[in-house]
């Protein structure tokens, strides 16, 4: 019927299962072969790699059990081969996924589709996928370099049943088991040459992560092309930082700004507001009430969790929304908004005024210091502030008689009293002080 030329002599009996014949060669670099039992074509082979002067002959027969192939070699090892390429859990969200096709074009598929699960598994498992756009839809041509040939190709089942739709069109449910397998039509997954088993976990969170927000503002352009300055330390600032970290877009509308000074988020991730359905936000859900101010006005604190969720009714929450962005906020505990300093005279002093905001209450230390050609002046102040308090603090800067006159470049730094002088929390500068 057929013959096959191996890389050396064969001194052991072959094993046959599911239309594949397995055998090994008694050569210095012993090689394991898998051939199609019907036509003799090579399915795969694996060669041992002995160091120079050594021999890794294979004289034992292969043994098949529980879908695995075992064989011993002269290097002292028993080798195990499996048809299972990868098995594991994937978490899917409803956001569309961009798919790169074999011809270089791209398309999008639903985030809950069977193809989305395969793409996610390939990212985790490190194997490649080739997808073609055929007359009957998207088709998986190859997985892990195993390509459809002749009557063999990649098929899939969900919970043991073969769907009647293509892989890009099947919508998965939470807890589904997805089985991609390579073989001939009519072959079961257990009989296949290769398998990928995927356990599916669905979530409505399309992006989650932490962002570090710093003092200052960012600029957002509304659909009207008007530009607005918004504080980084707001719920909208958290969304802006998340969009930069996650690589997704968002848009805002300013139709309520003139009346309520409110910027309305009208799309995230390309998912747009539609009629009475649209994007809302909730901070520290469900422990705290939903904010009643615009996201550009709501000030966030360190540790806040900001949920942006798509609401389809007034009863929707982040728990039952179809799309959710979850943002954990990290901020500076205390920061210096600005400071100014007077000029001074040798033998006297200068005064610096520090404008500061503390998100955490407690005792703090502010140091103002600077140099001029290697000579320095400095002052220190200790103070107590309440949580979320804005404060203007004076610092008396002593100017020794012996320092040189001239312009000193000063910086301000703030510490917790318990940590001083170890860990600086925030600094600001520089400001100039003229010493006469």
N, C-alpha and C positions, 0 to 999 in steps of 0.2 A: 504493500500500500504506500509506504513512504520510508525514507531513510534520513538519518541526521548524522552529520560528522561532528563529533565532540573534540575536545582539545587533548585527548589521550585515551588510554585504555580504560575499560569499565569492568571492574572485578566484583561487582555486587549486583544484587537483584534490584530492579526498579520497584516503585510503588505507584499505584494509580488511584486517583480519586477525582470525581466530578469532571471527567473528561480531560484531565491533566496527568501526564506521566512524569515522575520524578526519579532522577538517578544522579550519581556522582562519578567523577573520574579519579583514578588512582595515578595522579601526577604530582610532581613537587608542589605545584600550586593547585591543590585539589579544588575542583569546581563542581558546584551543585547546579543542576539543570532542571527546568520545568518546561515541558513541551506540550503542545496541543496533541492529545492522543489520537485525534481523527486525521490530522494532516501533517503532523510532525513539525509544525512551525514553532519557533522559540517563543515562549511566553516570558521567561526571565532566566537569568543565570547569576550565580554569585561565586567569585573566586577568592580563595584564601591568599594571603600575601606574606609568605615566609621571609625572614631576613636572609641575607646572602649566606649560602652554605647550608641552609636548613631545608627540610622537606615536610610539607604539610599535606601528605597524601590522604585521600579518603577511600577507605576500603570497606566501610560498613554500609549496610543498606538503609535507606531512609525509612522512617517509621511515622505514620500518621495517627493522630489522636486529637479529639476535641478541636478540629479545625486548624491544628498546627502540625508542622512537619519537623521532626527531630532527626539529627544525624551526628555521629561522632567523627572526629578527625585526628590525625597523628600529632596535632599541636597540643593535644591533651584536653581539648574543649568539646563539649556537646553544643551544637548550634540549633537554634529554634527559629523557624520561619513561620510567619502567619500571613493570612490574607487580609488581616485587619490593618488598614493604614492608620486610622485614628479613631479614638472614641473619647467623648467627653461632653461637657455641658457648654451651651452657649446661651447668652442673654440677648434677647432681641427687643428693640423698641420700634415704635411705629414710623419713625422718620424714614423717608425714602433713601435708598442706597444707590450710589452711582456705580454702574457696572461697566468695566472696560471689555469690549468685545474683541474677538480675534482680528477683525479687520481694522482695528484702531479707533473705531467709533465708540461712543459711550451712550448708555441709556440708564434709566432709573427703574428700580423695582421696589415693591412694597417692603417695608422693614420687617413685616411678619411673614414674608413668603418663605417657601422651602429653599429657594435660591439664596435668600439673605442668610439663612442658617448655614448653608454650605460655605458662603463667602466668609462668614464670621469664624467658622471652624477652620478654614484654610489659614486665616490670620493667626489663630491660636496654635494650630498644628504645624504651621510652616510648610505646607504643601501648596503646589500651584494648581490653578484651574484655567481651562480654556473654554470660553463660551462663544457660541456662534448664533447669529440671528437667521433662523431658517424660515421657510414658508409657513411653518406651523408654530412659530414662536421661538423663544430663546431655548437653546439646546446645549447641554453640557457635553462637550466633545472629549475632554480629557480631564483627569484628576491625577495629580502626582505623577505626571508624564505617562500615565496609562491611557492610551488613546483608543477611541472606537475604531475597530477594524472588522471588515467582513460582516458576519452576523452577530458580532459581539459589540456591546456598548454599555454605557452607564444608565442604570434605571434606579428608581427610588420607591420606597414604601413609607407609609406613615402609620405607625402602630400596627404593622404587619400587613396592611392593605395597600394595594397599588392604586394611586389616584388616577382619574381619567383626564386630568389636565396637566399642562406643562409645569415644570418646576418653578417657573417665575409666577405662575398664576395660582398656586395652591397656598391658601392662608392657613398658617399653623395655629394651634391652640396651646395654651400653657400646659406643660407636662407631656407634650407629644414626644414620641421617639421616632426620629427620622433615620432611615437606613438607605444609604447610597451603595449600590453594589454593581460590579462589573461581570457581565456574562452574556449568555445567549438568551433570546426570548423564551420564556417558559421556565427558566432557571430560578430557583428561590435564592433569597439572600444568603441562606446557610450554605448553599452549593456554589456560591460565586467565587471567582478568582480573587477578587479584592472587595473590601468593604470599608465603609466609613459610617460609624454609628453616632448620631448626634441626639443628645437629650436637650429639650427646648424649655427655656424659662422666658416667659414674656413679661415685660415691664412697660409701663407708660412713660417712664423717664427717658427722654430722648438725649439728655445730657445731664451729667452731674459732676461736680468737682468743687474745689475750693479756690477762691480768688483772694489775692492780697490787695486791698484798697489803700491808697495813700492819699494824703491831703492834696487838695488842688481840684481842678476842674477838667472836664473833657468837653469837646464840642460835638454836638449832634445836629445833623441836618434833617429837617422835617421834609415831608413830601412836597410842601409848598416852596422848598428851596431856602427857607429861612433857617439861619443858624442860631443855636442856643447853647449857652454855657451852663453845664450842669455839674454839680459837685460829684466827685468820685464816691463820696461817702453816702450814697443814696441807693435805693432799690434799683433805680435805673442805672446808676453807676455800676452796681453789681452785675446787672445784665450785660452792660457794655464790656466789662472785664471778662465775663464768661464767654461772650461771643468771640473775643480775641483769643482766649485760651482754647475754645472748642472749635474755632474755624467755621462758625455759622453766622448768618446775617440776621439783622432785625431792622425794622423801620418804625418811625414814629409819625404821628399826625398832630398838628398844633391847632386844630379847630376849636379846642376849648381853652387855649392858652390865654387869649385876651381877656376872657371872662373869669377863668378860675386859675390861671397860671399853671395849667396842667398839660403835660405832654402825654399823649395816648399811644401806647405800643399797639400797632395794628398788624404786625406780622413778625413771626420768629421762625427761622428754619424754612422760610418760604411758605409757611402755613399762615394764611391771611384771615383777618376778621371777616365774617360773613353774616350780614344782618344782625341778629341779636346774639350771635355766637362770636366769641373773640377772646383775646388774651387778657388775663387778670393776674394780680400778684397777691401773695399772702406771705407774711413774715412770721416765722416760728409757728407754723401750723402743726397741730391743732391747739397748742397751748395758749396762743394769743389770738385776739380778735383780728379779723381782716382789716387792714388799714383803710381809712376813709379819705386819704389824700393822694394826690398824684404821685407816681413812682419817682418823679424828679424832685419831689419835696420830702419824701420819707427818708429820714436819716437812719442809717444802719449802724450797728455796733459790732465789735469783735465777738464772734461766736454766733451771730444771727444766721438763720437758714432762710434764704429767700426762695420761695417757690413761684415760678411763673407757670401758669396753667391755662389751658384752652377751655373756656367755659361754654357749654352748649345750652345751659339753663341756669337760672338763679340758684339752683340747688347744687350745682357742681362744686367740687372741692378738689384739691390736689390728689385725693384718694381715688376719685372716680372719673377724673378728667382723661380724655384720650391722649393728651400730650402734656408733658410736664418737663420743666427745666428746674433742677434743684441746685442751688448755689449756697455753699458754706462760705461765710464772710470772715476774712481775717483782716484786721486793721491795726494800725499803730495804737498803742494804749494811750499815748499822749503825744501831742505834736505842737510845734511852735508855728503859729500862723505868720508872725513877723516880729521884728524888733527894731528899735531905733536907739541911738546913743548920742549923748551930748559930747562936746569937746571938753578937754580938761587941761589942767596946769600941773607941772611937776611939783610934787609935794602936796598936791590936793587930790581931787578925785573927779571921775565922770560918772554919769548915771545912765544905765541902759534900762529901757522899758520893754518887757517881753510880753507879747500877746500869745496866750497859750490856751489850748483846749485839752481837757483830760477826760477820757472816756471812763477811766477807773478812778474812783476817789482814793485819797491817801496822802502820805507825806512824800514830797519830791524835793530835789535839789536842782537848781539851775546854776551853771557856771558860764560866765562870759569871759573870754580870754583872747589874746592875740599878740602879735609880734611886729617889731619894726627893726629890721637888720639884726636879728638875733636877740634883741631885748624884748621883754614881755611885760604886759600888765594884765591883771585878772581881778574878777570879783565873783562872789558866791552869794546865793540866797536860798534859804530853806522855807518851804511854804506847804500849806495843807489846802487841798481842793476837794470838793464834793464830786460825785459821779456826774459826768456830762456837763461839767461846769467850764465856762469860759472865764479866763482870768487875765488880768494885766498886772505884771509883777515887776517891781523895781529891783535892780541889782546895782549896788554901790561898787564902783571899780576904783581901787586904790592905785594912785600913780606915784611911785617912789620918786624922791628928789633926784636920785642918781641916774634915772633913765634918760635917754636922749629925747630931745624934742623931735617931732615929726609925725607922720601919719601911721597909725596902727590899724591893722586889719583884724577885726574882731569877729568871733564866732560864738554862738550860744548853743549849749548842750544841756539836755535835761536827763536826770537819773531818778530812779526810786531811791529814797533815803536809805532803805535797807541794803541796797545793792551798790551804793556809791563807794568808791569810784569805779566799780567793776564793769557794769553793763550800761552803756548809754542807750537811752530809748529813742531819742530823736535829736537832730541838730539843725541849725539854721545859720546861714551866713553867706557872704560876709557883709559887715558894716564898717565904715571908716570912722575912726576917732582921732581928731587932731590934738596932739599934746604940745602945748606952748611952754 
